[in-house]
Every structure is written in structure tokens, then in C-alpha cells.
């Protein structure tokens, strides 16, 4: 049985389409239900994670003390921006690009991800400019003052990611952990939203293509092709969206032991056009491969699955401030990669608006103020040229499945209400 996207879009417009989230489908599969193509027309998917391959392109006028030919250096809240390609000679307009992995020279724990979220929250950003004549000036600007501001992904939404462990006897700093990786397989960090991840639900890219409409951080955007480092085994996507319509809760900066990284969220509808697409959708967490890598050597040492990560765990950190034992230094507050934990009169406070549910605090707090079952990597690992079964506790999640589930549900509701138009791709990704 084959169906076209056009046929499915027609059913949506007539309010006859059955729209479900990927999680709902997988729950039915776990209950033993036999899902057929006639049972569902569209499945909504989502992911929220650290995505290094991110950059923003902006163009806006700037108030300057006098006319300048071009800017040679620009900083936004201390984060370096790259000028060009259009010089805008004597127009007082800046065309620039900001890489998602750039760090502020003023604040070590502030990066482009923090900057992008501040912009979407309409906070004033300090723009510092050095001109070709070596004049220096600063000005304040908000996103509302920017006619053009788009966020791009060059390498987003991998079908599946890797778990990382440290086999070496030394601590290793990495973007894959918020603190140094403790030695000798003490803990694992993981990424990827498993069964609800967009490309997992369409791994052959039958329905996701160039021109596919999706939501990036809640703003409508378009897929522009495959991303860098994409392969048949591990495909990923490139896309963009207007920053003006984004939701700050779905983006931000995440502090790692190698510096700040960028959080981005995607939600994509998958039209059920073939049995192959439906079979991919029905694959649950336990059927999705999770390679295990030694972070020190970047070497594959085993294979687990996403059931280790997302089944039988807590998606949200439980917060119980009354359990505080008044440690001289609060490790959870000091190490939180989102700066979501603070102290008020020596009592812990958790900002749920900022919290990523990474779970690190639950591994650092001795009193049980923060608790969460994070699961463990359970598989054969070949760490020192000797393969043996091991169970390594997960100590950090770099994907937020709780909010990703909400995004998939929100996209489902928008499709049903008609406020999101699925549309067709312009061309398949090769």
C-alpha cells in the first residue's frame, strides 16, 4: 500500500486525518497492538538536544558615532561575530554570522546559545564594533530591531547518536559532559531522543526532503538538505527558521567541561506514505542502536540501545528543597550546565524554565534534593582489548525528551487545528 503526501494533506484539510505522536505509536506497539497503515496518516516527531552545528545570520542597522565603511570585528555580549559577505559601505548596516559554538570573551560560561536565547527573550544585546579605521563603539539592540535574523542548522537531528564513556585512568574534558569525565568507566553521557527522534522515523528520507516544513525552536522553518557528516548509516539534516517566532524555552546554552554549547529543538511531521515508513515509526527504543564510544580515543567499544536511556527512567528531575543538608558548597548549583539552580537564604531553588532535565544534579546532591532515575548502559564493552559485560550508570543526558514529547504533541495539535501546513518536499535528499 502506497499513499502520497498530497492525499494525506487532503485528508488533513478535510479534518479526516488520523494524527498521532511517535510516542503514542510506540506505546501501542509495546502493548502488543498491530498498527497498520490505515490506522494512522501522520506521525509527529521531535528532539531537543545540544546541536553544535548551529549558526545565526543577521542583518540590522546600528547607531554609530560617525559614518564607517565597514566593520572588521563585531562582538555581541562578548560573543564574536563574523562580518560579511556584504560590506554595506557607509550604510551603517551590519551583516554578520554567529557560530553556535562561539564563546564570550567577557564571561567564560556564556556562549552563542545563551546569546540566541537572550535575543528571543527580547533582552537588549550589547553590540561592540571595531571599524576598518580602528574606531570602536558600542550600541544596544533587541531582536525587534533586526529585520533579518535566522537560525541555521548545518548538522542537526542525527538518526541516532552515541553514548560516551571514559576508559582511560585520567579525567577527560569534553563537550559530551558538563564536568570532566571521571576515569575508568565511572559514568556515561548520552544524546538523542530515541523513538521520537525525527530521522529515526524516516531513516531513508522518503518524506523528509528539501523544502519540508518543520518547527525549529517553535518557529516554522524549512529543511534545506542533508547536513555535514551525514551518511546512509547516520543521516542528519540541515535547515533554518526565522528567530523572530522562536520560543526561548526550546533553545539556549549548555555549559560543558569544554565550554558552552548550543541547544536547538526540531519537530517534524512524518506522513505515513509506505510500509517502510510505518515500520520505522513502529521501532521502539529497544530496537534503536546506541553506539558506545570511548571519549578519550573516540573509538567504538560497544553497542547498546535507547531502551537503556529512555525506558524505566524519570524524564524530569524531582526537586525536594526540604531535603537539603546544607553542604558548605552546593555542587549541584556550582555544576548545573544550565545555571538553573541557585541558593536563596542557603536554600536551593530550581528554575524549571531553564532546567534541561539532564539529571547531573541528581548525581551530585548527597541529600536527595534532586533525584532522577537516569538508567545505565548495559552491554558488552571492549575497553582494554578485552570484551566483557558491563553496566555503566548514565550521569548526564544531553537531550531533553520531556520537552521533545511536548513539542511532538504541540505539532500534532497544530496539524489537527490547521495552524501548521505540512506540505510537500521540493526534492528528495540524495
C-alpha angles and dihedrals in degrees: 000000000000128000131186126231087237091059091049093048088052090054090050092052090050090050089240100112123110108226121187136166120249088244092056091052093049091048089056090049090052088052089056097254118152105227115202131189092256089059097066138023105183132020120198119217135184146175135191116192149125105291113184095185094079133121139163129222117204138175123187142143118257131203108240130182089236140356117289133190098219142336116249098185131022132182127188111200084337094307110126118242127195118230127225162332088186111046095201090210112219092342096108090231123132121213109188149154128218120199116222092228095054117119130213117253089211101050120029093206096050122088143159092284089060090045093052092050092047089052093051088049087058093243115157112258123208110230115198118193134191112192130209087258089056094250114149127205141153134214137178121238139169131206089258088064091057115086090189125037121144132170117218132195118207095177115016139141102026111196087238135352134206136262114231129214132169115238094174125096091238134073112260125204114215144155085246094071135045090219131024114297105252113232131257102030095302094149146352134226121208140193135191134065094243118207095015095050110121102232092042086064092051105024094161090050093235094148103019109075145134107317097020109150117231142152120262110189087340095306121113113251142152137250110239099187142288118333131237115287089020115151138172090258095046110022121183137177142241121209147139143217139184112268092213093077098043128122112231091211090067097053141038146111126306118199115223130181086258094050138280121328133192127257118210132173130209131188120185131177115226115206109213098234101152144015089253091059091047092049090054091048091051093054107109130208094273091058095053117093119235112191115212115220133192101234094207096055097021086230128147109245104165151346125248130160138238091255085078089058107038110021120088093003138112114259091196131047113243112229121206110167093180088069092066113129094194100246113198087240121024104225092189092056093043096049103035105129092211099044085236095137124074138160124242114187088342091305120118119247124193120205103211089188089065100031114113095192089234089147097222092125090059090060094048104043113088094190100056097246087135118035134170137153103234101176126225141253106255115185146094110293127193099203104146102021088283121099118216138153112263140174113212116184117236108238101172136031116199092189126068107216094173093065092037089059090052090050092052089050091048092051090049091053092048092051092050092046092048095239092119121053113208099198129171132286119254093221139354119258110248 
